Amino acid sequence: MRVAILDDYFNLALQLADWSPLRGRADIRVFTRPLGGEEEAARELAGFEIIVGMRERTPFPATLIGRLPKLRLLITTGMRNLSFDLEAARSRGVTVCGTGNWGSPTSELAGGLMIALMRDIPGQFASTRP
């Protein structure tokens, strides 16, 4: 089984979740840069059964889902992802699911602000702009 983790720009996904149940059962590949559009996404992801999308960074329209013959499970961080074509996934037999929330938006925001400060997210974001 092959698992793709997309758009993990800071290469943290494997540290922030317990992936040990997949050890020895799955080949996990982390993509730390954005895929350059649907052509590259189709080429790079064709051999994966499971794809984890970080937020809504990489869109999965019907055309892309149709080009991923091995895809069986599409996961998003959070409980909804407007860039996933759910009907196309359903019609191809692809299960779509998301991660739960912490149940406390105030603490999530405070935690996010602390992480932004510690990781210099505003500075990193600014460096991506011309």
N, C-alpha and C positions, 0 to 999 in steps of 0.2 A: 504494500500500500504506500502511495506517495502523497505527502501533504505539502502544500504550498502556503506559506504565510506571506501575504503581500504587504507592501508599503510600510515595512517596519524600519523607518528611516534611521532610527537610533539603535537598531539591532538589540532590542530589549525584550521582545516577546518571549524568547525562550527562558529568560530570567524571571519574568513577571507572572508566570503560570506554571503549574506542575504538569510537565509533559512526560513524566516517568511512566505512566501507563502505556505510552506508545513506544517506549524504548524496546528495541528488538522486533517491533511489529510494524514500524513505519519508517520510511525515509522522509525526513523533514527538511525542506529547503526554505530558507528565509530570503525574501527579496528585499533588499535594503534601499532600492531606488525605484522610482516609478517606472512602470512599463510604458513604453512609448506609443500607446494607442492600441486599437483592437488587433491589428496585424501582429504586433510583437506579443501581445497577451495571448493570442491564439497559438502562436508558435511556442512560446515559453511554457504554457500551461497545459498543452495537449496531453501530456502523460500523467497528469495528476487526478486522483480520485477525490481528494478533499482539498478545498481551497478556503483559506481563512482571509477574509477581507477586513482590513483595518478601516473602520468607519465607512465613508463613502468615497474613498480615494480612487479606487478603480471601479469603473462602471461595468456591470454585467448585463448588457442588453440581450435580447433574444438572439441576435446575430452571433454574439460571442459564445453564449451558452450552447448554441447549435454547433459550434466548431470545437467543442471540448467533449469528445466521445466517451472518455473515461470518467467524467465528472459524476459523482454520486452524492456529494455533500458540499454545500456552500454555506459557510458560517460568516456571520458579521459580528463585529464587536458592538454590543448594544442590542436592543430588541427590535430595531427596525433599520432598514437601509433602503432609501429611495432610489439608489442606483442599481438595485437588483431587480430584474424582470421576473417577478414571482410566478406569473402565469407561464412564461417560457420554461422556467425551471420545473414547475409542476408537470407540464406537458411532456417533458423529457425524463420524468421520473427522478429528478434531482431534489433531495431534501434540503430545505433552507431552514436554518435556525440561527439564534443569536445568543449572546451571553446576557446574563441577568444584570440587574443594577444593584447598587448597594442599599437602595431603599431610603437613603437620606441625602437628598439633593444639596442641602447646606454643607454637609461634611464633604461631599464630593467636590463642591466648588472650592471649599477651603483647601482640600488636598490638592486639587488641580492648580490652584494659585501657588501653593508651596512648591509643587513640582516645577511649575513654570519658572519660579525664582531660582530653584536649585539647578535646573538644566538650561537656564538662559534661553527659554523658548522664545520670548519676544526678540531677543538678539538673533537667534538662529533663523526665525521667520524673516526678520528684516534683511538678513544676508542672502535670502533667496530672491529678493526683488532687485531689479536693476537700479 
